[in-house]
Amino acid sequence: MVLFDWGTYNGLTKLDRAELLGMKLTEIPPYDFSRKNNTPKYFKRYKEIAKNAFTTITAHAPYYALLPRDLREIDKIKKTMLDVALKAKTAGAEILNMHIGGSTGDKNRDVEIVSDIMKYLIQNTNNIKFSLETTYTKYLFGSIEDIQATIESVNSDRLLISLQLENDWMREFEVFRTGAFYKADKYADKKFWLKILKKGLELGNGYLSLRFSQITGIKLRGIVVKKRVPLGMGYPDLDLLANALAEFMVREVYHKELEIKMHIIYTGLPATKYQDTIKLYSEIMQRVVPHLK
């Protein structure tokens, strides 16, 4: 049976809104773990409410790089992320998602460091999975290939990839280098997205974990500056992505009767996140229906 959950990030006080709107997934946002006044009681309360309203609860760790500039901070990062993982578990999260961060310039060394951190987290927790989120640039550690090497090194079914789809688009078409958002959008086709989704399925350890928001940006003094925008006002093309995802969901998962949990998390601007999350889900599922005939 195929499970496809959808939703966005919600603090405790916003859970009722997401439930009313029919969302099946909620993600605990990064800032919930950074606020010192969020006691264990807060996370217990989150679970009490969310477990009765949502099929899937995920969490997003604070934006601490797993690969810091100063490698002497590795032990500190381990302890910090373990604390986050334990809080996420208390809140009912089945997956904790993390950004990887920078790079030492040595891919093998990067894999070794990140793998060591993930092994530590897995060994010191129970029944919570960890996802590594793809990055938008090849200057950072976090391409699909980087994460695949890490997953293979750790060798645990509790570690998976989470595709931040606009990042994958930016990275693979080198928009991070050129700033050519419009041009890259013309090159992306259904074949490209199906290839990305296939890798996500292969490295998902029972999940196809997807994240998405549209972006725009400019190249300024040699650096590409990107920003999130409301759905329908940026890149990459939503229509093309929704078509590819609908086809993939039906042909590669549903028809093959794979026991896969699929979800898509809208990661866009807070001001329009509820409207945009509903629109994103609708755009995908409208395209699923014709494939079911």
C-alpha positions in Angstrom: 0.0 0.0 0.0 1.4 3.4 -1.0 1.3 6.1 1.6 1.8 9.7 0.4 1.8 12.3 3.1 2.0 16.0 2.6 2.4 19.1 4.8 4.7 21.7 6.1 6.5 22.8 9.2 4.4 23.8 12.2 5.2 24.9 15.8 2.9 23.7 18.5 0.5 26.6 18.3 0.0 26.0 14.6 -0.9 22.3 14.6 -4.6 23.0 14.7 -4.4 25.0 11.5 -2.6 22.3 9.6 -5.0 19.7 10.9 -8.0 21.7 9.9 -6.6 22.1 6.4 -6.3 18.4 6.0 -2.5 18.0 6.0 -1.3 14.5 6.8 2.3 15.5 7.8 3.7 18.0 10.2 7.4 18.9 10.7 8.8 20.3 13.9 10.7 23.4 12.8 14.4 24.1 13.6 13.7 27.0 15.9 11.6 24.8 18.2 14.9 23.1 19.2 16.8 26.3 19.6 14.5 28.0 22.0 15.7 27.5 25.6 12.2 27.9 27.0 10.9 24.9 25.1 11.1 22.3 27.9 10.5 18.6 27.6 6.8 19.3 28.4 6.6 21.3 25.2 7.8 18.3 23.1 5.5 15.9 25.0 2.6 18.2 24.3 3.5 18.3 20.6 3.3 14.5 20.4 0.0 14.4 22.2 -1.6 16.7 19.7 0.2 15.6 16.5 -0.1 11.8 16.9 -3.9 12.1 16.7 -4.0 14.4 13.8 -1.2 13.5 11.4 0.0 10.2 9.8 3.6 11.4 9.8 5.6 13.6 12.2 9.1 14.7 11.1 11.5 17.2 12.6 14.1 19.5 11.2 17.3 20.0 13.2 18.7 23.5 13.8 21.0 24.8 11.1 24.2 23.6 12.7 26.7 22.3 10.1 27.7 18.6 10.6 31.0 19.7 8.9 32.1 22.8 10.8 35.0 25.0 9.8 36.7 24.1 13.0 36.8 20.3 13.2 37.6 20.6 16.9 33.8 21.3 17.3 32.8 17.8 16.2 32.2 16.4 19.7 30.1 19.5 20.5 28.0 18.9 17.3 27.5 15.3 18.3 26.2 16.2 21.7 24.0 19.0 20.3 22.5 16.8 17.6 21.9 14.0 20.1 20.0 16.4 22.3 17.9 17.5 19.3 17.3 13.8 18.3 16.0 13.0 21.8 13.7 16.0 21.8 12.4 15.1 18.4 11.7 11.5 19.5 9.9 12.9 22.6 7.7 14.9 20.2 6.8 11.8 18.2 9.0 12.4 15.2 9.9 9.3 13.2 12.6 11.2 11.1 15.0 13.9 12.0 16.3 15.8 9.0 19.6 17.6 8.9 21.7 19.9 6.8 25.3 18.7 6.3 27.1 22.0 5.8 30.5 22.8 4.4 33.3 20.6 3.1 37.0 20.0 4.1 37.8 19.8 0.4 38.5 16.1 0.7 35.4 14.0 -0.1 36.7 10.9 1.5 37.4 12.8 4.7 34.0 14.4 4.5 32.3 11.0 4.3 34.3 9.8 7.2 33.4 12.7 9.5 29.7 12.7 8.7 29.5 9.0 8.9 31.1 9.1 12.3 28.5 11.6 13.6 25.6 9.6 12.1 26.9 6.3 13.7 27.1 8.1 17.1 23.5 9.3 16.8 22.2 6.0 15.7 24.0 4.1 18.5 22.7 6.5 21.1 19.0 6.6 20.1 16.2 4.2 19.4 13.5 4.1 16.8 14.1 7.4 15.1 15.5 7.7 11.6 17.8 10.4 10.3 17.7 12.0 6.8 20.5 14.0 5.2 19.2 16.8 3.0 20.7 17.5 -0.4 22.5 20.8 -0.9 22.3 23.4 -3.8 26.0 23.6 -4.6 28.9 21.4 -5.3 31.0 23.6 -3.1 29.4 22.1 -0.1 29.1 18.4 0.9 25.6 17.2 0.2 25.2 16.0 -3.4 23.2 12.8 -4.0 26.5 11.1 -4.6 28.0 12.4 -1.3 25.0 11.3 0.7 25.0 7.9 -1.0 28.6 7.4 0.0 27.7 8.3 3.6 24.7 5.9 3.7 26.9 3.1 2.4 29.6 3.9 4.9 27.1 3.9 7.9 25.2 0.9 6.6 22.1 1.4 8.7 18.4 1.3 7.6 17.9 4.3 9.9 19.8 6.7 7.6 18.2 8.0 4.4 18.3 10.8 1.9 15.9 13.7 1.7 15.7 15.4 -1.6 15.4 19.2 -1.4 14.2 19.3 -5.0 15.0 22.9 -5.9 18.5 22.3 -4.5 19.0 19.3 -6.7 17.9 21.4 -9.7 20.3 24.2 -8.8 23.2 21.8 -8.2 22.8 19.6 -11.2 22.4 22.5 -13.7 25.1 24.5 -11.9 22.8 27.4 -11.3 24.9 27.9 -8.1 27.7 28.9 -10.4 26.0 30.6 -13.3 23.0 32.3 -11.8 21.1 31.4 -14.9 17.8 30.4 -13.3 15.7 31.0 -16.5 18.1 29.1 -18.8 18.4 26.1 -16.5 14.6 25.8 -16.3 14.5 25.3 -20.0 17.0 22.4 -19.8 15.1 20.6 -17.0 12.7 18.0 -18.4 10.6 15.1 -17.1 13.5 12.7 -17.7 15.7 14.8 -15.3 13.1 14.7 -12.5 12.4 11.0 -12.9 16.2 10.3 -12.6 16.4 12.4 -9.4 13.3 10.7 -7.9 14.7 7.3 -8.7 17.9 8.0 -6.7 15.7 9.3 -3.9 13.8 6.0 -3.9 17.0 3.9 -4.0 18.6 5.7 -1.1 15.4 6.2 1.0 15.5 3.0 3.1 11.7 2.6 2.8 10.9 6.3 2.2 10.8 8.7 -0.6 11.4 11.9 1.3 10.9 15.1 -0.7 11.1 18.8 0.1 10.3 21.7 -2.2 9.9 25.4 -2.5 10.4 27.7 -5.5 13.3 30.1 -5.6 14.7 33.0 -7.6 17.9 34.9 -7.3 20.8 36.7 -9.0 24.5 36.4 -9.4 26.1 39.2 -7.4 29.9 39.7 -7.4 30.5 36.1 -8.4 28.2 34.7 -5.8 24.7 33.4 -6.5 22.2 34.8 -4.1 19.0 32.8 -3.9 15.7 33.4 -2.1 12.5 31.5 -1.6 9.4 32.9 -3.2 5.7 32.0 -3.1 4.7 29.0 -5.2 4.1 29.9 -8.8 6.5 32.9 -8.7 9.9 31.2 -9.1 12.0 28.2 -10.3 12.1 25.3 -11.1 8.9 24.9 -13.1 6.1 23.4 -10.9 4.0 21.9 -13.7 6.9 19.8 -15.0 7.9 18.6 -11.5 4.3 17.7 -10.6 3.9 15.7 -13.8 7.1 13.8 -13.2 6.2 13.1 -9.5 2.7 11.9 -10.4 4.0 9.5 -13.0 6.7 8.2 -10.8 4.4 7.7 -7.9 2.0 5.6 -9.9 4.3 3.7 -12.2 7.3 3.2 -10.0 5.7 2.8 -6.6 1.9 2.1 -6.8 1.9 -0.3 -9.8 5.0 -2.1 -8.5 3.3 -2.5 -5.1 6.3 -1.2 -3.2 6.0 -0.8 0.5 7.2 2.8 0.5 6.3 5.8 2.6 6.3 8.9 0.5 6.0 12.4 1.7 6.6 16.0 0.4 7.2 18.8 2.8 6.7 22.4 1.6 9.6 24.5 2.8 8.7 27.9 1.4 8.0 31.3 2.9 6.1 31.3 6.2 3.7 34.0 5.0 2.2 31.8 2.3 3.1 28.3 3.5 -0.4 27.1 4.1 -1.8 28.2 0.8 1.3 27.0 -1.1 1.3 23.6 0.7 -2.3 23.0 -0.4 -1.6 24.1 -3.9 1.5 21.9 -4.2 -0.4 18.8 -3.1 -3.3 19.7 -5.4 -1.0 20.2 -8.4 0.6 16.7 -7.8 -2.6 14.8 -7.1 -4.5 16.2 -10.0 -1.9 14.7 -12.3 -2.0 11.3 -10.4 -5.6 10.7 -11.3 -5.2 10.1 -15.1 -2.4 7.6 -14.4 -4.8 5.5 -12.3 -7.2 4.8 -15.2 
